[in-house]
Amino acid sequence: MHFVPMDPELIKKAIEVFEDELGPARRRLDAFYRQFVCPHCEGECSKETEPNHVFSPDELVQRSVLRCQQCGLLFDPHSGLILERAGHVTLPYDD
């Protein structure tokens, strides 16, 4: 089967009649993520994609998890679950 790429102008014309549903959803989630700091050290966090936490029936766009840039803690801001921690991070329930 031979692949023939479509003309980008034709593609743009075909979709311009539809309302942008993904842009506002992405901006809403980005604003949600910006409000978080690391629950351990209060450091700045960056978004990562975790395949087990990507999709939700409530969202049109993929969800992200957050990793602290200082201590390496990885957590899901939607549920509050800590998914991964660096070796030196101790949490209140650790012995």
PDB file of N, CA, C and O in Angstrom, chain B, residues numbered from 101:
ATOM      1  N   MET B 101       0.840  -1.174   0.000  1.00  0.00           N
ATOM      2  CA  MET B 101       0.000   0.000   0.000  1.00  0.00           C
ATOM      3  C   MET B 101       0.885   1.237   0.000  1.00  0.00           C
ATOM      4  O   MET B 101       1.820   1.337   0.794  1.00  0.00           O
ATOM      5  N   HIS B 102       0.599   2.152  -0.864  1.00  0.00           N
ATOM      6  CA  HIS B 102       1.378   3.377  -1.001  1.00  0.00           C
ATOM      7  C   HIS B 102       0.718   4.497  -0.200  1.00  0.00           C
ATOM      8  O   HIS B 102      -0.485   4.725  -0.327  1.00  0.00           O
ATOM      9  N   PHE B 103       1.490   5.188   0.615  1.00  0.00           N
ATOM     10  CA  PHE B 103       0.983   6.285   1.447  1.00  0.00           C
ATOM     11  C   PHE B 103       1.139   7.602   0.697  1.00  0.00           C
ATOM     12  O   PHE B 103       2.233   7.948   0.252  1.00  0.00           O
ATOM     13  N   VAL B 104       0.042   8.330   0.562  1.00  0.00           N
ATOM     14  CA  VAL B 104       0.053   9.635  -0.093  1.00  0.00           C
ATOM     15  C   VAL B 104      -0.359  10.669   0.952  1.00  0.00           C
ATOM     16  O   VAL B 104      -1.509  10.671   1.390  1.00  0.00           O
ATOM     17  N   PRO B 105       0.551  11.541   1.355  1.00  0.00           N
ATOM     18  CA  PRO B 105       0.196  12.534   2.368  1.00  0.00           C
ATOM     19  C   PRO B 105      -0.815  13.538   1.820  1.00  0.00           C
ATOM     20  O   PRO B 105      -0.783  13.905   0.646  1.00  0.00           O
ATOM     21  N   MET B 106      -1.715  13.974   2.710  1.00  0.00           N
ATOM     22  CA  MET B 106      -2.716  14.962   2.303  1.00  0.00           C
ATOM     23  C   MET B 106      -2.112  16.356   2.298  1.00  0.00           C
ATOM     24  O   MET B 106      -1.138  16.632   2.999  1.00  0.00           O
ATOM     25  N   ASP B 107      -2.688  17.201   1.520  1.00  0.00           N
ATOM     26  CA  ASP B 107      -2.288  18.597   1.445  1.00  0.00           C
ATOM     27  C   ASP B 107      -2.656  19.282   2.773  1.00  0.00           C
ATOM     28  O   ASP B 107      -3.823  19.246   3.161  1.00  0.00           O
ATOM     29  N   PRO B 108      -1.701  19.903   3.481  1.00  0.00           N
ATOM     30  CA  PRO B 108      -1.985  20.546   4.771  1.00  0.00           C
ATOM     31  C   PRO B 108      -3.083  21.604   4.687  1.00  0.00           C
ATOM     32  O   PRO B 108      -3.847  21.760   5.639  1.00  0.00           O
ATOM     33  N   GLU B 109      -3.181  22.326   3.589  1.00  0.00           N
ATOM     34  CA  GLU B 109      -4.233  23.341   3.442  1.00  0.00           C
ATOM     35  C   GLU B 109      -5.613  22.685   3.357  1.00  0.00           C
ATOM     36  O   GLU B 109      -6.589  23.209   3.894  1.00  0.00           O
ATOM     37  N   LEU B 110      -5.689  21.541   2.683  1.00  0.00           N
ATOM     38  CA  LEU B 110      -6.944  20.793   2.595  1.00  0.00           C
ATOM     39  C   LEU B 110      -7.375  20.291   3.966  1.00  0.00           C
ATOM     40  O   LEU B 110      -8.557  20.333   4.306  1.00  0.00           O
ATOM     41  N   ILE B 111      -6.420  19.820   4.744  1.00  0.00           N
ATOM     42  CA  ILE B 111      -6.706  19.329   6.092  1.00  0.00           C
ATOM     43  C   ILE B 111      -7.234  20.469   6.959  1.00  0.00           C
ATOM     44  O   ILE B 111      -8.219  20.312   7.680  1.00  0.00           O
ATOM     45  N   LYS B 112      -6.569  21.609   6.877  1.00  0.00           N
ATOM     46  CA  LYS B 112      -6.971  22.770   7.673  1.00  0.00           C
ATOM     47  C   LYS B 112      -8.395  23.195   7.319  1.00  0.00           C
ATOM     48  O   LYS B 112      -9.193  23.489   8.210  1.00  0.00           O
ATOM     49  N   LYS B 113      -8.716  23.230   6.033  1.00  0.00           N
ATOM     50  CA  LYS B 113     -10.055  23.593   5.579  1.00  0.00           C
ATOM     51  C   LYS B 113     -11.110  22.611   6.092  1.00  0.00           C
ATOM     52  O   LYS B 113     -12.207  23.012   6.477  1.00  0.00           O
ATOM     53  N   ALA B 114     -10.768  21.329   6.091  1.00  0.00           N
ATOM     54  CA  ALA B 114     -11.717  20.294   6.491  1.00  0.00           C
ATOM     55  C   ALA B 114     -12.078  20.372   7.970  1.00  0.00           C
ATOM     56  O   ALA B 114     -13.206  20.053   8.345  1.00  0.00           O
ATOM     57  N   ILE B 115     -11.135  20.793   8.817  1.00  0.00           N
ATOM     58  CA  ILE B 115     -11.413  20.800  10.260  1.00  0.00           C
ATOM     59  C   ILE B 115     -11.776  22.162  10.821  1.00  0.00           C
ATOM     60  O   ILE B 115     -12.176  22.251  11.982  1.00  0.00           O
ATOM     61  N   GLU B 116     -11.649  23.233  10.035  1.00  0.00           N
ATOM     62  CA  GLU B 116     -11.902  24.567  10.585  1.00  0.00           C
ATOM     63  C   GLU B 116     -13.375  24.801  10.929  1.00  0.00           C
ATOM     64  O   GLU B 116     -13.682  25.728  11.679  1.00  0.00           O
ATOM     65  N   VAL B 117     -14.277  23.999  10.411  1.00  0.00           N
ATOM     66  CA  VAL B 117     -15.703  24.163  10.721  1.00  0.00           C
ATOM     67  C   VAL B 117     -16.069  23.590  12.097  1.00  0.00           C
ATOM     68  O   VAL B 117     -17.159  23.851  12.606  1.00  0.00           O
ATOM     69  N   PHE B 118     -15.164  22.814  12.695  1.00  0.00           N
ATOM     70  CA  PHE B 118     -15.443  22.195  13.988  1.00  0.00           C
ATOM     71  C   PHE B 118     -14.896  23.045  15.129  1.00  0.00           C
ATOM     72  O   PHE B 118     -13.856  23.690  14.995  1.00  0.00           O
ATOM     73  N   GLU B 119     -15.613  23.036  16.255  1.00  0.00           N
ATOM     74  CA  GLU B 119     -15.180  23.775  17.437  1.00  0.00           C
ATOM     75  C   GLU B 119     -13.984  23.067  18.083  1.00  0.00           C
ATOM     76  O   GLU B 119     -13.925  21.838  18.117  1.00  0.00           O
ATOM     77  N   ASP B 120     -13.044  23.848  18.590  1.00  0.00           N
ATOM     78  CA  ASP B 120     -11.869  23.301  19.263  1.00  0.00           C
ATOM     79  C   ASP B 120     -12.254  22.853  20.667  1.00  0.00           C
ATOM     80  O   ASP B 120     -12.455  23.684  21.553  1.00  0.00           O
ATOM     81  N   GLU B 121     -12.356  21.556  20.872  1.00  0.00           N
ATOM     82  CA  GLU B 121     -12.707  20.995  22.186  1.00  0.00           C
ATOM     83  C   GLU B 121     -11.456  20.672  23.007  1.00  0.00           C
ATOM     84  O   GLU B 121     -11.496  20.684  24.237  1.00  0.00           O
ATOM     85  N   LEU B 122     -10.360  20.386  22.330  1.00  0.00           N
ATOM     86  CA  LEU B 122      -9.163  19.934  23.038  1.00  0.00           C
ATOM     87  C   LEU B 122      -8.365  21.076  23.649  1.00  0.00           C
ATOM     88  O   LEU B 122      -7.802  20.918  24.732  1.00  0.00           O
ATOM     89  N   GLY B 123      -8.304  22.224  22.980  1.00  0.00           N
ATOM     90  CA  GLY B 123      -7.526  23.360  23.483  1.00  0.00           C
ATOM     91  C   GLY B 123      -7.975  23.823  24.857  1.00  0.00           C
ATOM     92  O   GLY B 123      -7.144  23.913  25.761  1.00  0.00           O
ATOM     93  N   PRO B 124      -9.264  24.124  25.055  1.00  0.00           N
ATOM     94  CA  PRO B 124      -9.723  24.547  26.381  1.00  0.00           C
ATOM     95  C   PRO B 124      -9.532  23.470  27.455  1.00  0.00           C
ATOM     96  O   PRO B 124      -9.204  23.785  28.599  1.00  0.00           O
ATOM     97  N   ALA B 125      -9.735  22.207  27.089  1.00  0.00           N
ATOM     98  CA  ALA B 125      -9.540  21.118  28.054  1.00  0.00           C
ATOM     99  C   ALA B 125      -8.069  21.034  28.473  1.00  0.00           C
ATOM    100  O   ALA B 125      -7.772  20.829  29.650  1.00  0.00           O
ATOM    101  N   ARG B 126      -7.149  21.191  27.518  1.00  0.00           N
ATOM    102  CA  ARG B 126      -5.710  21.146  27.811  1.00  0.00           C
ATOM    103  C   ARG B 126      -5.312  22.322  28.697  1.00  0.00           C
ATOM    104  O   ARG B 126      -4.550  22.151  29.649  1.00  0.00           O
ATOM    105  N   ARG B 127      -5.823  23.514  28.390  1.00  0.00           N
ATOM    106  CA  ARG B 127      -5.495  24.700  29.200  1.00  0.00           C
ATOM    107  C   ARG B 127      -6.030  24.559  30.625  1.00  0.00           C
ATOM    108  O   ARG B 127      -5.375  24.979  31.579  1.00  0.00           O
ATOM    109  N   ARG B 128      -7.225  23.964  30.773  1.00  0.00           N
ATOM    110  CA  ARG B 128      -7.797  23.750  32.107  1.00  0.00           C
ATOM    111  C   ARG B 128      -6.919  22.794  32.928  1.00  0.00           C
ATOM    112  O   ARG B 128      -6.654  23.041  34.105  1.00  0.00           O
ATOM    113  N   LEU B 129      -6.472  21.704  32.297  1.00  0.00           N
ATOM    114  CA  LEU B 129      -5.599  20.758  33.006  1.00  0.00           C
ATOM    115  C   LEU B 129      -4.241  21.384  33.317  1.00  0.00           C
ATOM    116  O   LEU B 129      -3.695  21.158  34.397  1.00  0.00           O
ATOM    117  N   ASP B 130      -3.693  22.161  32.397  1.00  0.00           N
ATOM    118  CA  ASP B 130      -2.407  22.829  32.657  1.00  0.00           C
ATOM    119  C   ASP B 130      -2.507  23.764  33.854  1.00  0.00           C
ATOM    120  O   ASP B 130      -1.591  23.823  34.673  1.00  0.00           O
ATOM    121  N   ALA B 131      -3.609  24.490  33.961  1.00  0.00           N
ATOM    122  CA  ALA B 131      -3.816  25.381  35.112  1.00  0.00           C
ATOM    123  C   ALA B 131      -3.933  24.562  36.397  1.00  0.00           C
ATOM    124  O   ALA B 131      -3.428  24.972  37.442  1.00  0.00           O
ATOM    125  N   PHE B 132      -4.589  23.419  36.324  1.00  0.00           N
ATOM    126  CA  PHE B 132      -4.712  22.521  37.481  1.00  0.00           C
ATOM    127  C   PHE B 132      -3.334  22.051  37.948  1.00  0.00           C
ATOM    128  O   PHE B 132      -3.061  22.045  39.149  1.00  0.00           O
ATOM    129  N   TYR B 133      -2.465  21.659  37.018  1.00  0.00           N
ATOM    130  CA  TYR B 133      -1.137  21.152  37.375  1.00  0.00           C
ATOM    131  C   TYR B 133      -0.233  22.250  37.946  1.00  0.00           C
ATOM    132  O   TYR B 133       0.581  21.985  38.830  1.00  0.00           O
ATOM    133  N   ARG B 134      -0.375  23.470  37.447  1.00  0.00           N
ATOM    134  CA  ARG B 134       0.486  24.570  37.912  1.00  0.00           C
ATOM    135  C   ARG B 134       0.279  24.900  39.384  1.00  0.00           C
ATOM    136  O   ARG B 134       1.167  25.482  40.008  1.00  0.00           O
ATOM    137  N   GLN B 135      -0.862  24.548  39.951  1.00  0.00           N
ATOM    138  CA  GLN B 135      -1.134  24.893  41.345  1.00  0.00           C
ATOM    139  C   GLN B 135      -0.421  23.969  42.338  1.00  0.00           C
ATOM    140  O   GLN B 135      -0.437  24.236  43.540  1.00  0.00           O
ATOM    141  N   PHE B 136       0.199  22.896  41.861  1.00  0.00           N
ATOM    142  CA  PHE B 136       0.807  21.912  42.757  1.00  0.00           C
ATOM    143  C   PHE B 136       2.296  22.153  42.987  1.00  0.00           C
ATOM    144  O   PHE B 136       3.023  22.591  42.095  1.00  0.00           O
ATOM    145  N   VAL B 137       2.718  21.855  44.193  1.00  0.00           N
ATOM    146  CA  VAL B 137       4.131  21.764  44.550  1.00  0.00           C
ATOM    147  C   VAL B 137       4.327  20.378  45.150  1.00  0.00           C
ATOM    148  O   VAL B 137       3.351  19.694  45.458  1.00  0.00           O
ATOM    149  N   CYS B 138       5.551  19.966  45.316  1.00  0.00           N
ATOM    150  CA  CYS B 138       5.852  18.642  45.858  1.00  0.00           C
ATOM    151  C   CYS B 138       5.283  18.513  47.275  1.00  0.00           C
ATOM    152  O   CYS B 138       5.501  19.393  48.107  1.00  0.00           O
ATOM    153  N   PRO B 139       4.558  17.429  47.558  1.00  0.00           N
ATOM    154  CA  PRO B 139       4.016  17.241  48.901  1.00  0.00           C
ATOM    155  C   PRO B 139       5.094  16.936  49.949  1.00  0.00           C
ATOM    156  O   PRO B 139       4.841  17.014  51.151  1.00  0.00           O
ATOM    157  N   HIS B 140       6.285  16.590  49.485  1.00  0.00           N
ATOM    158  CA  HIS B 140       7.371  16.268  50.417  1.00  0.00           C
ATOM    159  C   HIS B 140       8.250  17.483  50.719  1.00  0.00           C
ATOM    160  O   HIS B 140       8.451  17.837  51.881  1.00  0.00           O
ATOM    161  N   CYS B 141       8.772  18.117  49.667  1.00  0.00           N
ATOM    162  CA  CYS B 141       9.749  19.194  49.890  1.00  0.00           C
ATOM    163  C   CYS B 141       9.269  20.561  49.389  1.00  0.00           C
ATOM    164  O   CYS B 141       9.986  21.555  49.502  1.00  0.00           O
ATOM    165  N   GLU B 142       8.050  20.600  48.833  1.00  0.00           N
ATOM    166  CA  GLU B 142       7.465  21.821  48.283  1.00  0.00           C
ATOM    167  C   GLU B 142       8.252  22.380  47.095  1.00  0.00           C
ATOM    168  O   GLU B 142       8.204  23.577  46.813  1.00  0.00           O
ATOM    169  N   GLY B 143       8.974  21.496  46.408  1.00  0.00           N
ATOM    170  CA  GLY B 143       9.726  21.891  45.224  1.00  0.00           C
ATOM    171  C   GLY B 143       8.824  22.010  44.004  1.00  0.00           C
ATOM    172  O   GLY B 143       7.670  21.581  44.026  1.00  0.00           O
ATOM    173  N   GLU B 144       9.358  22.592  42.948  1.00  0.00           N
ATOM    174  CA  GLU B 144       8.631  22.758  41.696  1.00  0.00           C
ATOM    175  C   GLU B 144       8.485  21.412  41.005  1.00  0.00           C
ATOM    176  O   GLU B 144       9.388  20.577  41.071  1.00  0.00           O
ATOM    177  N   CYS B 145       7.353  21.195  40.342  1.00  0.00           N
ATOM    178  CA  CYS B 145       7.074  19.918  39.685  1.00  0.00           C
ATOM    179  C   CYS B 145       6.960  20.092  38.175  1.00  0.00           C
ATOM    180  O   CYS B 145       6.611  21.164  37.681  1.00  0.00           O
ATOM    181  N   SER B 146       7.260  19.019  37.458  1.00  0.00           N
ATOM    182  CA  SER B 146       7.089  19.010  36.009  1.00  0.00           C
ATOM    183  C   SER B 146       6.169  17.851  35.636  1.00  0.00           C
ATOM    184  O   SER B 146       6.104  16.841  36.336  1.00  0.00           O
ATOM    185  N   LYS B 147       5.458  18.017  34.515  1.00  0.00           N
ATOM    186  CA  LYS B 147       4.506  16.999  34.063  1.00  0.00           C
ATOM    187  C   LYS B 147       5.239  15.838  33.396  1.00  0.00           C
ATOM    188  O   LYS B 147       6.251  16.021  32.719  1.00  0.00           O
ATOM    189  N   GLU B 148       4.695  14.635  33.607  1.00  0.00           N
ATOM    190  CA  GLU B 148       5.166  13.429  32.935  1.00  0.00           C
ATOM    191  C   GLU B 148       3.952  12.607  32.538  1.00  0.00           C
ATOM    192  O   GLU B 148       2.879  12.734  33.128  1.00  0.00           O
ATOM    193  N   THR B 149       4.134  11.768  31.537  1.00  0.00           N
ATOM    194  CA  THR B 149       3.059  10.863  31.126  1.00  0.00           C
ATOM    195  C   THR B 149       3.316   9.504  31.738  1.00  0.00           C
ATOM    196  O   THR B 149       4.385   8.922  31.554  1.00  0.00           O
ATOM    197  N   GLU B 150       2.347   9.005  32.460  1.00  0.00           N
ATOM    198  CA  GLU B 150       2.417   7.677  33.074  1.00  0.00           C
ATOM    199  C   GLU B 150       1.309   6.845  32.424  1.00  0.00           C
ATOM    200  O   GLU B 150       0.132   7.149  32.614  1.00  0.00           O
ATOM    201  N   PRO B 151       1.655   5.804  31.663  1.00  0.00           N
ATOM    202  CA  PRO B 151       0.637   5.058  30.907  1.00  0.00           C
ATOM    203  C   PRO B 151      -0.536   4.542  31.740  1.00  0.00           C
ATOM    204  O   PRO B 151      -1.647   4.436  31.220  1.00  0.00           O
ATOM    205  N   ASN B 152      -0.325   4.228  32.984  1.00  0.00           N
ATOM    206  CA  ASN B 152      -1.412   3.708  33.825  1.00  0.00           C
ATOM    207  C   ASN B 152      -2.333   4.795  34.344  1.00  0.00           C
ATOM    208  O   ASN B 152      -3.379   4.485  34.913  1.00  0.00           O
ATOM    209  N   HIS B 153      -1.980   6.055  34.167  1.00  0.00           N
ATOM    210  CA  HIS B 153      -2.781   7.156  34.705  1.00  0.00           C
ATOM    211  C   HIS B 153      -3.174   8.168  33.637  1.00  0.00           C
ATOM    212  O   HIS B 153      -3.563   9.288  33.967  1.00  0.00           O
ATOM    213  N   VAL B 154      -3.082   7.798  32.379  1.00  0.00           N
ATOM    214  CA  VAL B 154      -3.265   8.770  31.296  1.00  0.00           C
ATOM    215  C   VAL B 154      -4.728   9.105  31.031  1.00  0.00           C
ATOM    216  O   VAL B 154      -5.066  10.280  30.882  1.00  0.00           O
ATOM    217  N   PHE B 155      -5.594   8.117  30.967  1.00  0.00           N
ATOM    218  CA  PHE B 155      -6.949   8.382  30.502  1.00  0.00           C
ATOM    219  C   PHE B 155      -7.961   8.370  31.638  1.00  0.00           C
ATOM    220  O   PHE B 155      -7.835   7.625  32.609  1.00  0.00           O
ATOM    221  N   SER B 156      -8.960   9.214  31.483  1.00  0.00           N
ATOM    222  CA  SER B 156     -10.036   9.331  32.443  1.00  0.00           C
ATOM    223  C   SER B 156     -11.334   9.504  31.670  1.00  0.00           C
ATOM    224  O   SER B 156     -11.343  10.162  30.630  1.00  0.00           O
ATOM    225  N   PRO B 157     -12.427   8.929  32.151  1.00  0.00           N
ATOM    226  CA  PRO B 157     -13.697   9.113  31.439  1.00  0.00           C
ATOM    227  C   PRO B 157     -14.186  10.564  31.467  1.00  0.00           C
ATOM    228  O   PRO B 157     -15.044  10.944  30.670  1.00  0.00           O
ATOM    229  N   ASP B 158     -13.643  11.376  32.382  1.00  0.00           N
ATOM    230  CA  ASP B 158     -14.079  12.771  32.522  1.00  0.00           C
ATOM    231  C   ASP B 158     -13.343  13.729  31.592  1.00  0.00           C
ATOM    232  O   ASP B 158     -13.812  14.846  31.374  1.00  0.00           O
ATOM    233  N   GLU B 159     -12.213  13.325  31.045  1.00  0.00           N
ATOM    234  CA  GLU B 159     -11.357  14.244  30.292  1.00  0.00           C
ATOM    235  C   GLU B 159     -11.251  13.848  28.824  1.00  0.00           C
ATOM    236  O   GLU B 159     -11.271  12.667  28.478  1.00  0.00           O
ATOM    237  N   LEU B 160     -11.139  14.870  27.964  1.00  0.00           N
ATOM    238  CA  LEU B 160     -10.939  14.637  26.534  1.00  0.00           C
ATOM    239  C   LEU B 160      -9.467  14.484  26.176  1.00  0.00           C
ATOM    240  O   LEU B 160      -9.133  13.885  25.155  1.00  0.00           O
ATOM    241  N   VAL B 161      -8.587  15.025  27.016  1.00  0.00           N
ATOM    242  CA  VAL B 161      -7.151  14.988  26.746  1.00  0.00           C
ATOM    243  C   VAL B 161      -6.465  14.139  27.806  1.00  0.00           C
ATOM    244  O   VAL B 161      -7.034  13.864  28.862  1.00  0.00           O
ATOM    245  N   GLN B 162      -5.238  13.730  27.512  1.00  0.00           N
ATOM    246  CA  GLN B 162      -4.525  12.865  28.445  1.00  0.00           C
ATOM    247  C   GLN B 162      -4.174  13.594  29.731  1.00  0.00           C
ATOM    248  O   GLN B 162      -3.868  14.787  29.726  1.00  0.00           O
ATOM    249  N   ARG B 163      -4.224  12.856  30.827  1.00  0.00           N
ATOM    250  CA  ARG B 163      -3.832  13.404  32.115  1.00  0.00           C
ATOM    251  C   ARG B 163      -2.345  13.138  32.327  1.00  0.00           C
ATOM    252  O   ARG B 163      -1.756  12.274  31.676  1.00  0.00           O
ATOM    253  N   SER B 164      -1.754  13.886  33.238  1.00  0.00           N
ATOM    254  CA  SER B 164      -0.337  13.729  33.542  1.00  0.00           C
ATOM    255  C   SER B 164      -0.160  13.462  35.022  1.00  0.00           C
ATOM    256  O   SER B 164      -1.071  13.670  35.823  1.00  0.00           O
ATOM    257  N   VAL B 165       1.023  12.998  35.369  1.00  0.00           N
ATOM    258  CA  VAL B 165       1.448  12.917  36.759  1.00  0.00           C
ATOM    259  C   VAL B 165       2.547  13.965  36.931  1.00  0.00           C
ATOM    260  O   VAL B 165       3.067  14.489  35.945  1.00  0.00           O
ATOM    261  N   LEU B 166       2.894  14.267  38.161  1.00  0.00           N
ATOM    262  CA  LEU B 166       3.892  15.302  38.412  1.00  0.00           C
ATOM    263  C   LEU B 166       5.106  14.719  39.116  1.00  0.00           C
ATOM    264  O   LEU B 166       4.976  13.883  40.010  1.00  0.00           O
ATOM    265  N   ARG B 167       6.304  15.173  38.701  1.00  0.00           N
ATOM    266  CA  ARG B 167       7.552  14.766  39.341  1.00  0.00           C
ATOM    267  C   ARG B 167       8.237  16.008  39.890  1.00  0.00           C
ATOM    268  O   ARG B 167       8.376  17.021  39.204  1.00  0.00           O
ATOM    269  N   CYS B 168       8.663  15.902  41.151  1.00  0.00           N
ATOM    270  CA  CYS B 168       9.386  16.999  41.778  1.00  0.00           C
ATOM    271  C   CYS B 168      10.765  17.098  41.148  1.00  0.00           C
ATOM    272  O   CYS B 168      11.462  16.094  40.999  1.00  0.00           O
ATOM    273  N   GLN B 169      11.154  18.305  40.783  1.00  0.00           N
ATOM    274  CA  GLN B 169      12.454  18.507  40.160  1.00  0.00           C
ATOM    275  C   GLN B 169      13.581  18.514  41.187  1.00  0.00           C
ATOM    276  O   GLN B 169      14.751  18.427  40.816  1.00  0.00           O
ATOM    277  N   GLN B 170      13.244  18.618  42.481  1.00  0.00           N
ATOM    278  CA  GLN B 170      14.284  18.622  43.506  1.00  0.00           C
ATOM    279  C   GLN B 170      14.520  17.242  44.112  1.00  0.00           C
ATOM    280  O   GLN B 170      15.660  16.784  44.189  1.00  0.00           O
ATOM    281  N   CYS B 171      13.435  16.572  44.548  1.00  0.00           N
ATOM    282  CA  CYS B 171      13.632  15.298  45.250  1.00  0.00           C
ATOM    283  C   CYS B 171      13.240  14.075  44.432  1.00  0.00           C
ATOM    284  O   CYS B 171      13.535  12.953  44.844  1.00  0.00           O
ATOM    285  N   GLY B 172      12.580  14.254  43.279  1.00  0.00           N
ATOM    286  CA  GLY B 172      12.259  13.131  42.405  1.00  0.00           C
ATOM    287  C   GLY B 172      10.956  12.417  42.699  1.00  0.00           C
ATOM    288  O   GLY B 172      10.646  11.425  42.039  1.00  0.00           O
ATOM    289  N   LEU B 173      10.186  12.881  43.661  1.00  0.00           N
ATOM    290  CA  LEU B 173       8.927  12.250  44.008  1.00  0.00           C
ATOM    291  C   LEU B 173       7.962  12.337  42.822  1.00  0.00           C
ATOM    292  O   LEU B 173       7.819  13.397  42.212  1.00  0.00           O
ATOM    293  N   LEU B 174       7.303  11.222  42.498  1.00  0.00           N
ATOM    294  CA  LEU B 174       6.331  11.176  41.411  1.00  0.00           C
ATOM    295  C   LEU B 174       4.962  10.931  42.030  1.00  0.00           C
ATOM    296  O   LEU B 174       4.777   9.961  42.765  1.00  0.00           O
ATOM    297  N   PHE B 175       3.989  11.815  41.735  1.00  0.00           N
ATOM    298  CA  PHE B 175       2.660  11.643  42.322  1.00  0.00           C
ATOM    299  C   PHE B 175       1.574  12.007  41.317  1.00  0.00           C
ATOM    300  O   PHE B 175       1.794  12.754  40.363  1.00  0.00           O
ATOM    301  N   ASP B 176       0.394  11.448  41.572  1.00  0.00           N
ATOM    302  CA  ASP B 176      -0.772  11.722  40.744  1.00  0.00           C
ATOM    303  C   ASP B 176      -1.562  12.838  41.409  1.00  0.00           C
ATOM    304  O   ASP B 176      -2.142  12.616  42.472  1.00  0.00           O
ATOM    305  N   PRO B 177      -1.605  14.036  40.819  1.00  0.00           N
ATOM    306  CA  PRO B 177      -2.300  15.148  41.459  1.00  0.00           C
ATOM    307  C   PRO B 177      -3.818  14.975  41.484  1.00  0.00           C
ATOM    308  O   PRO B 177      -4.503  15.643  42.257  1.00  0.00           O
ATOM    309  N   HIS B 178      -4.344  14.089  40.651  1.00  0.00           N
ATOM    310  CA  HIS B 178      -5.791  13.872  40.610  1.00  0.00           C
ATOM    311  C   HIS B 178      -6.266  13.053  41.800  1.00  0.00           C
ATOM    312  O   HIS B 178      -7.357  13.290  42.320  1.00  0.00           O
ATOM    313  N   SER B 179      -5.464  12.098  42.233  1.00  0.00           N
ATOM    314  CA  SER B 179      -5.865  11.223  43.334  1.00  0.00           C
ATOM    315  C   SER B 179      -5.040  11.447  44.602  1.00  0.00           C
ATOM    316  O   SER B 179      -5.444  11.044  45.693  1.00  0.00           O
ATOM    317  N   GLY B 180      -3.880  12.094  44.449  1.00  0.00           N
ATOM    318  CA  GLY B 180      -2.997  12.282  45.598  1.00  0.00           C
ATOM    319  C   GLY B 180      -2.082  11.097  45.861  1.00  0.00           C
ATOM    320  O   GLY B 180      -1.313  11.120  46.822  1.00  0.00           O
ATOM    321  N   LEU B 181      -2.144  10.069  45.037  1.00  0.00           N
ATOM    322  CA  LEU B 181      -1.311   8.884  45.228  1.00  0.00           C
ATOM    323  C   LEU B 181       0.150   9.164  44.890  1.00  0.00           C
ATOM    324  O   LEU B 181       0.455   9.807  43.886  1.00  0.00           O
ATOM    325  N   ILE B 182       1.038   8.677  45.734  1.00  0.00           N
ATOM    326  CA  ILE B 182       2.466   8.752  45.444  1.00  0.00           C
ATOM    327  C   ILE B 182       2.822   7.497  44.668  1.00  0.00           C
ATOM    328  O   ILE B 182       2.609   6.382  45.146  1.00  0.00           O
ATOM    329  N   LEU B 183       3.363   7.675  43.476  1.00  0.00           N
ATOM    330  CA  LEU B 183       3.633   6.565  42.572  1.00  0.00           C
ATOM    331  C   LEU B 183       5.070   6.084  42.647  1.00  0.00           C
ATOM    332  O   LEU B 183       5.347   4.906  42.425  1.00  0.00           O
ATOM    333  N   GLU B 184       5.987   6.992  42.959  1.00  0.00           N
ATOM    334  CA  GLU B 184       7.413   6.640  42.997  1.00  0.00           C
ATOM    335  C   GLU B 184       8.125   7.668  43.853  1.00  0.00           C
ATOM    336  O   GLU B 184       7.773   8.847  43.849  1.00  0.00           O
ATOM    337  N   ARG B 185       9.103   7.224  44.568  1.00  0.00           N
ATOM    338  CA  ARG B 185       9.884   8.173  45.361  1.00  0.00           C
ATOM    339  C   ARG B 185      11.353   7.854  45.244  1.00  0.00           C
ATOM    340  O   ARG B 185      11.742   6.699  45.069  1.00  0.00           O
ATOM    341  N   ALA B 186      12.156   8.874  45.341  1.00  0.00           N
ATOM    342  CA  ALA B 186      13.603   8.690  45.302  1.00  0.00           C
ATOM    343  C   ALA B 186      14.033   8.037  46.613  1.00  0.00           C
ATOM    344  O   ALA B 186      13.304   8.106  47.602  1.00  0.00           O
ATOM    345  N   GLY B 187      15.189   7.413  46.634  1.00  0.00           N
ATOM    346  CA  GLY B 187      15.660   6.679  47.803  1.00  0.00           C
ATOM    347  C   GLY B 187      15.766   7.502  49.068  1.00  0.00           C
ATOM    348  O   GLY B 187      15.572   6.964  50.157  1.00  0.00           O
ATOM    349  N   HIS B 188      16.067   8.789  48.967  1.00  0.00           N
ATOM    350  CA  HIS B 188      16.266   9.606  50.155  1.00  0.00           C
ATOM    351  C   HIS B 188      14.982  10.257  50.676  1.00  0.00           C
ATOM    352  O   HIS B 188      15.010  10.942  51.699  1.00  0.00           O
ATOM    353  N   VAL B 189      13.865  10.050  49.986  1.00  0.00           N
ATOM    354  CA  VAL B 189      12.604  10.666  50.426  1.00  0.00           C
ATOM    355  C   VAL B 189      11.936   9.756  51.450  1.00  0.00           C
ATOM    356  O   VAL B 189      11.668   8.587  51.171  1.00  0.00           O
ATOM    357  N   THR B 190      11.671  10.294  52.625  1.00  0.00           N
ATOM    358  CA  THR B 190      10.921   9.547  53.623  1.00  0.00           C
ATOM    359  C   THR B 190       9.584  10.231  53.831  1.00  0.00           C
ATOM    360  O   THR B 190       9.500  11.458  53.882  1.00  0.00           O
ATOM    361  N   LEU B 191       8.564   9.444  53.946  1.00  0.00           N
ATOM    362  CA  LEU B 191       7.217   9.974  54.102  1.00  0.00           C
ATOM    363  C   LEU B 191       6.756   9.729  55.537  1.00  0.00           C
ATOM    364  O   LEU B 191       7.328   8.880  56.220  1.00  0.00           O
ATOM    365  N   PRO B 192       5.741  10.446  56.011  1.00  0.00           N
ATOM    366  CA  PRO B 192       5.313  10.323  57.401  1.00  0.00           C
ATOM    367  C   PRO B 192       4.975   8.912  57.852  1.00  0.00           C
ATOM    368  O   PRO B 192       5.130   8.600  59.032  1.00  0.00           O
ATOM    369  N   TYR B 193       4.519   8.053  56.953  1.00  0.00           N
ATOM    370  CA  TYR B 193       4.127   6.688  57.343  1.00  0.00           C
ATOM    371  C   TYR B 193       5.294   5.698  57.245  1.00  0.00           C
ATOM    372  O   TYR B 193       5.109   4.518  57.545  1.00  0.00           O
ATOM    373  N   ASP B 194       6.495   6.144  56.834  1.00  0.00           N
ATOM    374  CA  ASP B 194       7.664   5.255  56.777  1.00  0.00           C
ATOM    375  C   ASP B 194       8.180   4.981  58.184  1.00  0.00           C
ATOM    376  O   ASP B 194       8.034   5.805  59.087  1.00  0.00           O
ATOM    377  N   ASP B 195       8.784   3.810  58.352  1.00  0.00           N
ATOM    378  CA  ASP B 195       9.408   3.466  59.650  1.00  0.00           C
ATOM    379  C   ASP B 195      10.783   4.072  59.754  1.00  0.00           C
ATOM    380  O   ASP B 195      11.461   3.896  60.766  1.00  0.00           O
TER     381      ASP B 195
END
